[in-house]
């Protein structure tokens, strides 16, 4: 292995994020669109943590390929995730719990695409985080009631698929409704996937694609997690008028979807860095879900198999994975799902695999640069950290029981802070065995 463990892990993380940079992944898809003469208006809309950087990429391509064609539009992104644009307005709003700024931006976006003609076209830029950012409650549901349901879902341990089934059926813009409002204009949606399986109808709650979930599915999610919603939400989820457009709906026949970046491509980019350093990469999957601490236990077990038996590959080997874990919050500590994963990983090594502590290092980060609601992307665990934790009084088990992964790795000086990356292809995990 030609690089120290920490440097290799950080380089792989950098490569994973770079593979999903809108400046790199969008232009090949946008150039033909910019060159096409359609004779109408071009309206750009979008939502998500990458929305502003995607809008900037659109402007750059059109400036090069169609300088005489005017573009206009509006995108909404998370606070702190904006970037300069000339023609496309960027609005910042709250995530993961929606606020009035996101609601107002969604209403304006819907107004912008309504009334367009057949010669007009809409470019939709959709990325992870768009579900909370693009919030426009259906009739009869207040923003406050939708916020209450969203908070309960975030604490419940529900998967992103389950949360979005509820969100779509409480929205006037998600679940294909934005595309339906743009008809009869042509709609070209470019997506950066942050969900396991890359399902377009789950990314940002699928505002531009037909919805495969139903009102019954949404009610079942609330029942599964014993969430008692406000009365307005109960009524909305019983009202057939809140069912979303389904596959085959004629209002969506001119909507085209392109997946511009996927978690798998980011894992492949990280794998290339590992190979260049003389380390065998093993990609375990780009759609791994489950409780963060349970996934950590499994990953530690696979790492032990590498160290003890050379399977699925001999050391030096790095186990790469993506997807989105969940955290059922029971304590009052700080930390997103990646800090939770890494804290549980460290505890598993400490309790069950102490003889391997000097051979295993790991990194877990959210590729958007924000782990949950904290200021870190994730954290790092390297050989010697267990000894240092014991020497400095950092009780990893206590931190884990309190859902305080952030506090544990802050005390060890192992938080990874990148700031917003302006893209989002979900979590990136690397477990290195030397």
Secondary structure, DSSP 4 states (H G I P E B T S, - for coil): --S-HHHHHHHHHHHHHHTT-HHHHTHHHHHHHHH---SS-EEEEEESTTHHHHHHHHHHHHHHH-TTS-EEEEEEEETT-----SSEEEEEE-SSS--HHHHHHHHHHHHHHTT--TT-EEEEEEETTHHHHS--BPTT--HHHHHHHHHHHHHHT--HHHHHHHHHHTBSSTTTHHHHHHTTSEEEEEEE--STT--TTTGGG-TTS-----HHHHHHHHHHTT----HHHHHHHH-GGGPPP-TT-GGGTTEEEEEEE-HHHHHHHHHHHHHHTT-EEEEEEEEEEEEHHHHHHHHHHHHHHHHHH--SSPSSEEEEEEEEEE----S-----HHHHHHHHHHHHHHHH-GGGTTTEEEEEEETTS-STTSS-SEEEE-TTHHHHHHHHT--HHHHHHTT-HHHHHHHHT-EE-----S----EEEEEEE-
